[in-house]
Amino acid sequence: MITEGQTNNTQFSGSAVFKEGKMVGKLNSEETRLSTILNESLNAEDMLTTFPDPFNEKYRITTRIMKKSKNKVKMNLKNGTPTIDVTIPLYIEVLSNHSMVNYAKNKEKRDYLKKYLDDRITSKFNNLVKRTQEEFKGQPFGWSLIGRKEFLTIPEYDNFDWVKTYPSMKVNISVEIKFGEFGRQSELPDLQEVRD
């Protein structure tokens, strides 16, 4: 019997974390998306998400987050405490804005929004990295592949012992946010113009 038909694209939220062939934990959907952004070997697709509105906590702003270029990863693995500095370029479009703050025309409010999103997103990345260091004792970000280039020989890399060293590494995450569009509605409508 031959079966024919079409399949839908499937999206999964969350993921399992494996270390040396054994499952050591789970990541929720947000952590999975953050891991995808940090790992250059994975394709980070556009993500839709919401944040509390920094000008009115009663509302949320809806955003599309895109990563249009590669992360900048710098490592210092030989002198003192090993460090990894990661700069993540994010392109953010604000899709809905129920508090009606006009970000497109008000640079001061746009700068405030950028700082607010920067702090909030950076905190989420830092919490994920801390969790991978303390709970999983390993990282799903592909940094060990990048780190290999820091050593002249394979024995030198092997002696570094990435698995044992990663939990005590100093990891610095920063984001570079560029804004795209701020939605279509840029002015508060006149109540006389709005009808049921």
C-alpha positions in Angstrom: 0.0 0.0 0.0 1.4 3.4 -1.0 0.5 6.4 1.2 0.5 9.8 -0.3 0.0 13.2 1.1 1.7 16.4 2.3 3.3 17.1 5.6 3.3 20.4 7.5 6.4 22.0 8.7 6.7 21.2 12.4 8.2 23.5 15.0 9.2 22.2 18.4 9.5 24.1 21.6 12.0 23.1 24.2 14.9 20.7 23.8 16.8 18.0 25.7 20.3 18.6 26.8 22.8 15.7 26.4 26.3 15.3 27.8 28.5 12.4 26.8 25.5 10.5 25.4 23.3 11.0 28.5 20.4 13.4 29.0 21.3 15.8 31.7 18.4 18.3 31.5 15.8 20.2 29.5 15.6 23.7 28.1 12.2 25.4 27.8 11.2 27.1 24.5 12.7 30.5 25.4 16.1 28.9 26.4 16.1 26.8 23.2 15.6 30.0 21.1 18.4 31.7 23.1 20.7 28.7 22.5 20.0 28.8 18.8 21.0 32.5 18.7 24.2 31.8 20.6 25.2 28.8 18.4 26.6 29.8 15.1 26.2 26.3 13.6 22.4 26.6 13.9 20.1 28.7 11.8 18.4 31.3 14.0 15.1 32.1 12.3 13.0 35.2 13.0 11.3 35.0 16.4 8.1 36.6 17.5 8.0 37.4 21.2 6.5 40.0 23.6 8.0 42.1 26.3 6.3 44.2 29.1 5.8 47.7 27.7 8.4 49.9 29.5 6.1 52.9 29.5 2.9 51.1 30.6 3.2 47.8 32.5 -0.5 47.2 31.7 0.5 46.4 28.1 3.0 44.3 26.2 4.9 45.1 23.0 5.1 42.5 20.3 8.4 42.2 18.5 10.1 40.3 15.7 13.7 39.5 16.5 16.1 38.7 13.7 19.8 37.8 13.7 21.1 39.1 10.4 24.8 38.6 11.0 27.1 36.4 13.0 28.0 36.7 16.6 31.4 38.2 17.5 33.1 35.7 19.8 36.4 36.5 21.4 38.2 34.1 23.7 41.1 34.4 26.1 41.8 30.8 27.1 45.5 31.0 28.1 46.0 33.8 30.6 44.3 33.7 34.0 40.7 32.7 34.2 39.5 31.7 30.7 37.0 34.2 29.3 34.6 34.2 26.4 33.2 37.6 25.2 30.1 37.2 22.9 28.4 40.2 21.2 25.1 39.3 19.6 23.7 41.5 16.8 19.9 41.7 16.9 17.6 43.4 14.6 14.2 44.2 16.3 11.0 45.3 14.8 8.2 46.5 17.1 5.0 45.0 15.7 2.4 46.2 18.2 2.5 49.0 20.7 -0.8 49.4 22.7 0.5 52.2 24.8 0.8 54.3 21.6 4.3 55.6 22.4 5.7 57.0 19.1 9.1 55.4 19.0 9.6 56.3 15.3 9.5 60.0 16.0 10.8 60.3 19.5 14.5 59.5 19.8 14.6 59.8 23.6 11.8 57.1 24.0 13.5 55.0 21.3 16.8 55.1 23.2 15.0 54.2 26.4 13.3 51.2 24.7 16.7 50.1 23.3 18.3 50.2 26.8 15.3 48.4 28.3 15.4 45.6 25.7 19.2 45.4 25.9 19.1 44.9 29.7 16.2 42.4 29.5 17.6 40.3 26.7 21.2 40.3 28.1 19.9 39.2 31.4 18.1 36.2 29.8 21.3 35.2 28.0 23.3 35.5 31.2 20.8 33.4 33.1 21.0 30.7 30.4 24.8 30.6 30.4 24.9 30.5 34.2 22.4 27.5 34.1 24.6 25.6 31.6 27.7 26.2 33.8 26.1 25.3 37.1 23.5 22.7 36.3 24.6 21.0 33.0 28.4 21.6 33.4 28.5 21.9 29.7 27.4 24.3 26.9 25.2 23.8 23.8 26.5 26.8 22.0 29.4 25.3 19.9 32.0 27.5 21.7 34.4 24.5 22.1 34.7 24.3 18.3 35.6 28.0 18.2 38.0 27.5 21.1 40.0 24.8 19.3 41.4 27.5 17.0 43.0 29.2 20.1 45.4 26.2 20.5 48.4 25.3 18.3 48.2 21.6 18.8 45.5 19.0 19.6 47.3 17.9 22.8 47.4 21.5 24.0 43.6 21.7 23.4 43.1 18.3 25.1 45.1 19.4 28.2 42.9 22.5 28.4 40.0 20.0 29.0 37.0 22.1 27.8 34.4 20.0 29.7 36.1 20.6 33.1 37.1 24.2 32.4 33.8 25.5 31.0 31.8 25.7 34.4 34.4 28.1 35.8 34.9 30.3 32.7 34.0 33.9 32.8 31.4 34.5 30.0 30.4 38.1 29.0 27.4 38.5 26.8 26.3 41.7 25.2 23.7 42.5 22.6 23.8 45.1 19.8 20.2 46.1 19.0 19.2 47.8 15.7 15.6 48.8 15.2 13.6 48.2 12.1 10.0 49.2 11.7 7.8 50.4 14.5 4.5 49.2 13.1 2.1 51.0 10.9 0.2 53.1 13.5 2.5 56.0 14.4 -0.1 58.5 15.7 -2.8 58.2 18.2 -6.1 58.1 16.4 -8.7 60.8 17.0 -11.6 59.3 18.9 -14.0 61.2 16.6 -12.5 59.2 13.7 -12.9 55.8 15.4 -16.3 54.2 15.0 -17.7 50.8 16.0 
